[in-house]
Amino acid sequence: LHPQPAQFDTRGELGALLIRPEEIRIHDTDKNGSYQRATVSRVKYYGHDAMVELSLPRVGPPEQTPLLARVAGPVEYVVGETVYIEHHGPIRWVSKKVTDQ
């Protein structure tokens, strides 16, 4: 998903990878073969932008692992559509041990 994947030494801890919706870029095709395939689960329009909920293969049920992407302007994404995504931004890991949640 990220062009330069980070290596985390979590020592077996549970935690969360935090990704801001505006850091996800959606593409119609995987031209260079490095994007992650995803399926559009839901689209919420807000006029000036939209929030696209995505599910990833092999990550679990979408209701448990939603990935949100914020896109500007009018969008034409349809629920069930296959898209390709990439992440541009910092990689953030938060240990469950630290948050105790």
DRENTORKOL-3810 file (N, C-alpha, C; in nm, 4 decimals):
REM DRENTORKOL-3810
@n.u->0.0823; n.v->-0.1194; n.w->0.0000; ca.u->0.0000; ca.v->0.0000; ca.w->0.0000; c.u->0.0864; c.v->0.1253; c.w->0.0000
@n.u->0.1952; n.v->0.1254; n.w->0.0740; ca.u->0.2841; ca.v->0.2411; ca.w->0.0802; c.u->0.4014; c.v->0.2184; c.w->-0.0137
@n.u->0.4444; n.v->0.3228; n.w->-0.0890; ca.u->0.5547; ca.v->0.3029; ca.w->-0.1839; c.u->0.6852; c.v->0.2609; c.w->-0.1168
@n.u->0.7042; n.v->0.2980; n.w->0.0105; ca.u->0.8231; ca.v->0.2574; ca.w->0.0842; c.u->0.7786; c.v->0.1972; c.w->0.2172
@n.u->0.7427; n.v->0.0688; n.w->0.2174; ca.u->0.6921; ca.v->0.0066; ca.w->0.3403; c.u->0.7905; c.v->0.0166; c.w->0.4559
@n.u->0.7396; n.v->0.0488; n.w->0.5720; ca.u->0.8229; ca.v->0.0573; ca.w->0.6923; c.u->0.8276; c.v->-0.0786; c.w->0.7599
@n.u->0.9311; n.v->-0.1016; n.w->0.8343; ca.u->0.9443; ca.v->-0.2232; ca.w->0.9122; c.u->0.9212; c.v->-0.1883; c.w->1.0582
@n.u->0.8261; n.v->-0.2547; n.w->1.1215; ca.u->0.7967; ca.v->-0.2306; ca.w->1.2616; c.u->0.8409; c.v->-0.3503; c.w->1.3433
@n.u->0.9113; n.v->-0.3247; n.w->1.4513; ca.u->0.9459; ca.v->-0.4301; ca.w->1.5457; c.u->0.8445; c.v->-0.4225; c.w->1.6589
@n.u->0.7320; n.v->-0.4901; n.w->1.6416; ca.u->0.6241; ca.v->-0.4830; ca.w->1.7404; c.u->0.6390; c.v->-0.5883; c.w->1.8492
@n.u->0.7333; n.v->-0.6787; n.w->1.8325; ca.u->0.7580; ca.v->-0.7861; ca.w->1.9300; c.u->0.6291; c.v->-0.8596; c.w->1.9682
@n.u->0.5443; n.v->-0.8842; n.w->1.8685; ca.u->0.4227; ca.v->-0.9604; ca.w->1.8909; c.u->0.3095; c.v->-0.8829; c.w->1.9543
@n.u->0.3244; n.v->-0.7518; n.w->1.9723; ca.u->0.2181; ca.v->-0.6716; ca.w->2.0331; c.u->0.1043; c.v->-0.6477; c.w->1.9352
@n.u->-0.0153; n.v->-0.6357; n.w->1.9898; ca.u->-0.1300; ca.v->-0.5949; ca.w->1.9108; c.u->-0.1329; c.v->-0.4430; c.w->1.9048
@n.u->-0.1860; n.v->-0.3907; n.w->1.7970; ca.u->-0.1937; ca.v->-0.2458; ca.w->1.7854; c.u->-0.2683; c.v->-0.2074; c.w->1.6602
@n.u->-0.2532; n.v->-0.0828; n.w->1.6221; ca.u->-0.3252; ca.v->-0.0306; ca.w->1.5060; c.u->-0.2311; c.v->0.0493; c.w->1.4174
@n.u->-0.2521; n.v->0.0349; n.w->1.2889; ca.u->-0.1828; ca.v->0.1158; ca.w->1.1897; c.u->-0.2791; c.v->0.2287; c.w->1.1552
@n.u->-0.2383; n.v->0.3526; n.w->1.1772; ca.u->-0.3265; ca.v->0.4668; ca.w->1.1561; c.u->-0.2953; c.v->0.5332; c.w->1.0223
@n.u->-0.3981; n.v->0.5473; n.w->0.9396; ca.u->-0.3844; ca.v->0.6083; ca.w->0.8084; c.u->-0.4941; c.v->0.7128; c.w->0.7937
@n.u->-0.4568; n.v->0.8359; n.w->0.7623; ca.u->-0.5554; ca.v->0.9424; ca.w->0.7420; c.u->-0.6221; c.v->0.9260; c.w->0.6051
@n.u->-0.7528; n.v->0.9486; n.w->0.5947; ca.u->-0.8246; ca.v->0.9282; ca.w->0.4682; c.u->-0.7687; c.v->1.0091; c.w->0.3506
@n.u->-0.7190; n.v->1.1285; n.w->0.3754; ca.u->-0.6670; ca.v->1.2103; ca.w->0.2665; c.u->-0.5308; c.v->1.1621; c.w->0.2157
@n.u->-0.4700; n.v->1.0655; n.w->0.2841; ca.u->-0.3417; ca.v->1.0101; ca.w->0.2413; c.u->-0.3579; c.v->0.8921; c.w->0.1456
@n.u->-0.4820; n.v->0.8459; n.w->0.1252; ca.u->-0.5093; ca.v->0.7348; ca.w->0.0337; c.u->-0.5447; c.v->0.7911; c.w->-0.1033
@n.u->-0.4763; n.v->0.7447; n.w->-0.2047; ca.u->-0.5057; ca.v->0.7854; ca.w->-0.3426; c.u->-0.5676; c.v->0.6674; c.w->-0.4153
@n.u->-0.6769; n.v->0.6944; n.w->-0.4861; ca.u->-0.7497; ca.v->0.5901; ca.w->-0.5579; c.u->-0.7217; c.v->0.6025; c.w->-0.7070
@n.u->-0.6960; n.v->0.4868; n.w->-0.7708; ca.u->-0.6703; ca.v->0.4807; ca.w->-0.9144; c.u->-0.7660; c.v->0.3796; c.w->-0.9774
@n.u->-0.7984; n.v->0.4024; n.w->-1.1036; ca.u->-0.8855; ca.v->0.3095; ca.w->-1.1766; c.u->-0.8111; c.v->0.1846; c.w->-1.2228
@n.u->-0.6804; n.v->0.1977; n.w->-1.2460; ca.u->-0.6000; ca.v->0.0856; ca.w->-1.2938; c.u->-0.4709; c.v->0.0774; c.w->-1.2139
@n.u->-0.4050; n.v->-0.0347; n.w->-1.2242; ca.u->-0.2761; ca.v->-0.0558; ca.w->-1.1579; c.u->-0.1675; c.v->-0.0543; c.w->-1.2660
@n.u->-0.1413; n.v->0.0635; n.w->-1.3211; ca.u->-0.0511; ca.v->0.0764; ca.w->-1.4358; c.u->0.0894; c.v->0.0238; c.w->-1.4095
@n.u->0.1420; n.v->0.0490; n.w->-1.2904; ca.u->0.2801; ca.v->0.0081; ca.w->-1.2640; c.u->0.2917; c.v->-0.1202; c.w->-1.1813
@n.u->0.1788; n.v->-0.1827; n.w->-1.1458; ca.u->0.1813; ca.v->-0.3092; ca.w->-1.0741; c.u->0.2159; c.v->-0.3005; c.w->-0.9271
@n.u->0.2127; n.v->-0.1799; n.w->-0.8682; ca.u->0.2520; ca.v->-0.1667; ca.w->-0.7277; c.u->0.1379; c.v->-0.1213; c.w->-0.6360
@n.u->0.0188; n.v->-0.1012; n.w->-0.6897; ca.u->-0.0923; ca.v->-0.0559; ca.w->-0.6067; c.u->-0.1652; c.v->-0.1745; c.w->-0.5441
@n.u->-0.2366; n.v->-0.1476; n.w->-0.4364; ca.u->-0.3150; ca.v->-0.2494; ca.w->-0.3658; c.u->-0.4572; c.v->-0.2510; c.w->-0.4216
@n.u->-0.5068; n.v->-0.3675; n.w->-0.4539; ca.u->-0.6450; ca.v->-0.3801; ca.w->-0.5008; c.u->-0.7398; c.v->-0.3636; c.w->-0.3831
@n.u->-0.8519; n.v->-0.2949; n.w->-0.4053; ca.u->-0.9536; ca.v->-0.2743; ca.w->-0.3023; c.u->-1.0908; c.v->-0.2722; c.w->-0.3687
@n.u->-1.1948; n.v->-0.2905; n.w->-0.2867; ca.u->-1.3322; ca.v->-0.2862; ca.w->-0.3355; c.u->-1.4054; c.v->-0.1731; c.w->-0.2652
@n.u->-1.4796; n.v->-0.0950; n.w->-0.3407; ca.u->-1.5576; ca.v->0.0146; ca.w->-0.2837; c.u->-1.6746; c.v->-0.0448; c.w->-0.2052
@n.u->-1.6823; n.v->-0.0126; n.w->-0.0752; ca.u->-1.7884; ca.v->-0.0643; ca.w->0.0124; c.u->-1.9016; c.v->0.0358; c.w->0.0319
@n.u->-1.8666; n.v->0.1651; n.w->0.0283; ca.u->-1.9655; ca.v->0.2696; ca.w->0.0539; c.u->-1.9073; c.v->0.4021; c.w->0.0054
@n.u->-1.9946; n.v->0.4920; n.w->-0.0374; ca.u->-1.9525; ca.v->0.6267; ca.w->-0.0768; c.u->-2.0465; c.v->0.7261; c.w->-0.0094
@n.u->-1.9884; n.v->0.8235; n.w->0.0620; ca.u->-2.0665; ca.v->0.9294; ca.w->0.1260; c.u->-2.0261; c.v->1.0615; c.w->0.0627
@n.u->-2.1235; n.v->1.1301; n.w->0.0037; ca.u->-2.0971; ca.v->1.2568; ca.w->-0.0635; c.u->-2.1187; c.v->1.3727; c.w->0.0330
@n.u->-2.0290; n.v->1.4701; n.w->0.0281; ca.u->-2.0401; ca.v->1.5892; ca.w->0.1127; c.u->-2.0434; c.v->1.7170; c.w->0.0294
@n.u->-2.0650; n.v->1.7069; n.w->-0.0994; ca.u->-2.0702; ca.v->1.8234; ca.w->-0.1863; c.u->-1.9343; c.v->1.8552; c.w->-0.2457
@n.u->-1.8453; n.v->1.9096; n.w->-0.1653; ca.u->-1.7121; ca.v->1.9472; ca.w->-0.2134; c.u->-1.6142; c.v->1.8305; c.w->-0.2159
@n.u->-1.6446; n.v->1.7240; n.w->-0.1443; ca.u->-1.5612; ca.v->1.6037; ca.w->-0.1452; c.u->-1.6476; c.v->1.4835; c.w->-0.1088
@n.u->-1.5839; n.v->1.3685; n.w->-0.1039; ca.u->-1.6563; ca.v->1.2457; ca.w->-0.0682; c.u->-1.5643; c.v->1.1553; c.w->0.0128
@n.u->-1.6242; n.v->1.0704; n.w->0.0947; ca.u->-1.5505; ca.v->0.9707; ca.w->0.1701; c.u->-1.5835; c.v->0.8356; c.w->0.1082
@n.u->-1.4808; n.v->0.7652; n.w->0.0641; ca.u->-1.4979; ca.v->0.6346; ca.w->0.0017; c.u->-1.4493; c.v->0.5290; c.w->0.1000
@n.u->-1.5370; n.v->0.4374; n.w->0.1387; ca.u->-1.4992; ca.v->0.3281; ca.w->0.2281; c.u->-1.4566; c.v->0.2111; c.w->0.1411
@n.u->-1.3416; n.v->0.1548; n.w->0.1753; ca.u->-1.2820; ca.v->0.0471; ca.w->0.0954; c.u->-1.2617; c.v->-0.0774; c.w->0.1791
@n.u->-1.2724; n.v->-0.1928; n.w->0.1157; ca.u->-1.2355; ca.v->-0.3183; ca.w->0.1816; c.u->-1.1183; c.v->-0.3774; c.w->0.1034
@n.u->-1.0279; n.v->-0.4380; n.w->0.1782; ca.u->-0.9080; ca.v->-0.4965; ca.w->0.1188; c.u->-0.9169; c.v->-0.6481; c.w->0.1222
@n.u->-0.8685; n.v->-0.7158; n.w->0.0196; ca.u->-0.8700; ca.v->-0.8626; ca.w->0.0224; c.u->-0.7785; c.v->-0.9160; c.w->0.1326
@n.u->-0.8203; n.v->-1.0238; n.w->0.1950; ca.u->-0.7404; ca.v->-1.0935; ca.w->0.2963; c.u->-0.7164; c.v->-1.0125; c.w->0.4236
@n.u->-0.7994; n.v->-0.9116; n.w->0.4517; ca.u->-0.7786; ca.v->-0.8326; ca.w->0.5729; c.u->-0.8908; c.v->-0.8542; c.w->0.6735
@n.u->-0.9965; n.v->-0.9218; n.w->0.6364; ca.u->-1.1070; ca.v->-0.9465; ca.w->0.7277; c.u->-1.2327; c.v->-0.8790; c.w->0.6781
@n.u->-1.3412; n.v->-0.8971; n.w->0.7502; ca.u->-1.4677; ca.v->-0.8360; ca.w->0.7092; c.u->-1.4551; c.v->-0.6836; c.w->0.7050
@n.u->-1.5143; n.v->-0.6175; n.w->0.6042; ca.u->-1.5029; ca.v->-0.4720; ca.w->0.5917; c.u->-1.5505; c.v->-0.3963; c.w->0.7149
@n.u->-1.6521; n.v->-0.4500; n.w->0.7844; ca.u->-1.7016; ca.v->-0.3787; ca.w->0.9024; c.u->-1.5998; c.v->-0.3794; c.w->1.0170
@n.u->-1.5027; n.v->-0.4692; n.w->1.0117; ca.u->-1.4000; ca.v->-0.4749; ca.w->1.1149; c.u->-1.2747; c.v->-0.3985; c.w->1.0758
@n.u->-1.2491; n.v->-0.3837; n.w->0.9475; ca.u->-1.1254; ca.v->-0.3201; ca.w->0.9031; c.u->-1.1516; c.v->-0.2192; c.w->0.7913
@n.u->-1.2331; n.v->-0.1167; n.w->0.8181; ca.u->-1.2603; ca.v->-0.0209; ca.w->0.7110; c.u->-1.1368; c.v->0.0634; c.w->0.6802
@n.u->-1.1204; n.v->0.0956; n.w->0.5554; ca.u->-1.0168; ca.v->0.1878; ca.w->0.5122; c.u->-1.0895; c.v->0.2994; c.w->0.4399
@n.u->-1.0725; n.v->0.4220; n.w->0.4870; ca.u->-1.1427; ca.v->0.5356; ca.w->0.4302; c.u->-1.0483; c.v->0.6191; c.w->0.3455
@n.u->-1.0992; n.v->0.6667; n.w->0.2327; ca.u->-1.0238; ca.v->0.7561; ca.w->0.1458; c.u->-1.1088; c.v->0.8798; c.w->0.1203
@n.u->-1.0495; n.v->0.9971; n.w->0.1404; ca.u->-1.1188; ca.v->1.1225; ca.w->0.1113; c.u->-1.0777; c.v->1.1672; c.w->-0.0280
@n.u->-1.1761; n.v->1.1906; n.w->-0.1133; ca.u->-1.1477; ca.v->1.2334; ca.w->-0.2502; c.u->-1.2162; c.v->1.3677; c.w->-0.2755
@n.u->-1.1482; n.v->1.4544; n.w->-0.3500; ca.u->-1.2004; ca.v->1.5879; ca.w->-0.3799; c.u->-1.2901; c.v->1.5838; c.w->-0.5026
@n.u->-1.3857; n.v->1.6761; n.w->-0.5032; ca.u->-1.4701; ca.v->1.6938; ca.w->-0.6199; c.u->-1.5708; c.v->1.5824; c.w->-0.6400
@n.u->-1.6446; n.v->1.5916; n.w->-0.7500; ca.u->-1.7432; ca.v->1.4865; ca.w->-0.7785; c.u->-1.6731; c.v->1.3556; c.w->-0.8135
@n.u->-1.7275; n.v->1.2469; n.w->-0.7631; ca.u->-1.6688; ca.v->1.1155; ca.w->-0.7897; c.u->-1.7745; c.v->1.0238; c.w->-0.8497
@n.u->-1.7280; n.v->0.9235; n.w->-0.9194; ca.u->-1.8185; ca.v->0.8308; ca.w->-0.9871; c.u->-1.7991; c.v->0.6877; c.w->-0.9377
@n.u->-1.7509; n.v->0.6687; n.w->-0.8159; ca.u->-1.7279; ca.v->0.5335; ca.w->-0.7650; c.u->-1.8600; c.v->0.4667; c.w->-0.7313
@n.u->-1.8672; n.v->0.3355; n.w->-0.7575; ca.u->-1.9883; ca.v->0.2568; ca.w->-0.7353; c.u->-1.9554; c.v->0.1459; c.w->-0.6361
@n.u->-2.0471; n.v->0.1200; n.w->-0.5431; ca.u->-2.0290; ca.v->0.0107; ca.w->-0.4470; c.u->-2.0072; c.v->-0.1189; c.w->-0.5242
@n.u->-1.9029; n.v->-0.1936; n.w->-0.4839; ca.u->-1.8683; ca.v->-0.3190; ca.w->-0.5501; c.u->-1.7598; c.v->-0.3028; c.w->-0.6558
@n.u->-1.7300; n.v->-0.1804; n.w->-0.6920; ca.u->-1.6280; ca.v->-0.1533; ca.w->-0.7941; c.u->-1.4877; c.v->-0.1858; c.w->-0.7412
@n.u->-1.4047; n.v->-0.2424; n.w->-0.8259; ca.u->-1.2653; ca.v->-0.2678; ca.w->-0.7915; c.u->-1.1831; c.v->-0.1454; c.w->-0.8287
@n.u->-1.1012; n.v->-0.0995; n.w->-0.7333; ca.u->-1.0115; ca.v->0.0137; ca.w->-0.7549; c.u->-0.8731; c.v->-0.0251; c.w->-0.7053
@n.u->-0.7777; n.v->0.0613; n.w->-0.7269; ca.u->-0.6394; ca.v->0.0375; ca.w->-0.6833; c.u->-0.5956; c.v->0.1571; c.w->-0.6017
@n.u->-0.5318; n.v->0.1300; n.w->-0.4884; ca.u->-0.4992; ca.v->0.2381; ca.w->-0.3955; c.u->-0.3513; c.v->0.2379; c.w->-0.3589
@n.u->-0.3071; n.v->0.3562; n.w->-0.3161; ca.u->-0.1724; ca.v->0.3713; ca.w->-0.2619; c.u->-0.1780; c.v->0.4719; c.w->-0.1481
@n.u->-0.0798; n.v->0.4654; n.w->-0.0611; ca.u->-0.0730; ca.v->0.5536; ca.w->0.0557; c.u->0.0427; c.v->0.6493; c.w->0.0389
@n.u->0.0163; n.v->0.7781; n.w->0.0620; ca.u->0.1208; ca.v->0.8813; ca.w->0.0611; c.u->0.1116; c.v->0.9571; c.w->0.1921
@n.u->0.2079; n.v->0.9364; n.w->0.2780; ca.u->0.2082; ca.v->1.0027; ca.w->0.4075; c.u->0.2875; c.v->0.9197; c.w->0.5063
@n.u->0.2989; n.v->0.9684; n.w->0.6293; ca.u->0.3739; ca.v->0.8938; ca.w->0.7300; c.u->0.3007; c.v->0.7673; c.w->0.7719
@n.u->0.3766; n.v->0.6683; n.w->0.8151; ca.u->0.3197; ca.v->0.5443; ca.w->0.8666; c.u->0.3183; c.v->0.5554; c.w->1.0192
@n.u->0.2005; n.v->0.5364; n.w->1.0782; ca.u->0.1849; ca.v->0.5526; ca.w->1.2234; c.u->0.1399; c.v->0.4205; c.w->1.2849
@n.u->0.2103; n.v->0.3752; n.w->1.3859; ca.u->0.1761; ca.v->0.2525; ca.w->1.4581; c.u->0.1499; c.v->0.2885; c.w->1.6027
@n.u->0.0371; n.v->0.2446; n.w->1.6559; ca.u->0.0047; ca.v->0.2682; ca.w->1.7964; c.u->-0.0189; c.v->0.1334; c.w->1.8610
@n.u->0.0608; n.v->0.1041; n.w->1.9625; ca.u->0.0485; ca.v->-0.0215; ca.w->2.0338; c.u->-0.0767; c.v->-0.0223; c.w->2.1208
@n.u->-0.1459; n.v->-0.1343; n.w->2.1219; ca.u->-0.2621; ca.v->-0.1487; ca.w->2.2100; c.u->-0.2172; c.v->-0.1423; c.w->2.3545
@n.u->-0.0969; n.v->-0.1860; n.w->2.3799; ca.u->-0.0421; ca.v->-0.1845; ca.w->2.5150; c.u->-0.0349; c.v->-0.0401; c.w->2.5692
@n.u->-0.0010; n.v->0.0538; n.w->2.4812; ca.u->0.0105; ca.v->0.1947; ca.w->2.5211; c.u->-0.1266; c.v->0.2545; c.w->2.5443
@n.u->-0.2223; n.v->0.2259; n.w->2.4554; ca.u->-0.3560; ca.v->0.2876; ca.w->2.4670; c.u->-0.4490; c.v->0.2080; c.w->2.5572
@n.u->-0.4195; n.v->0.0786; n.w->2.5758; ca.u->-0.5005; ca.v->-0.0114; ca.w->2.6574; c.u->-0.6463; c.v->-0.0118; c.w->2.6124
@n.u->-0.6673; n.v->-0.0096; n.w->2.4799; ca.u->-0.8041; ca.v->-0.0126; ca.w->2.4255; c.u->-0.8177; c.v->-0.1222; c.w->2.3247
END
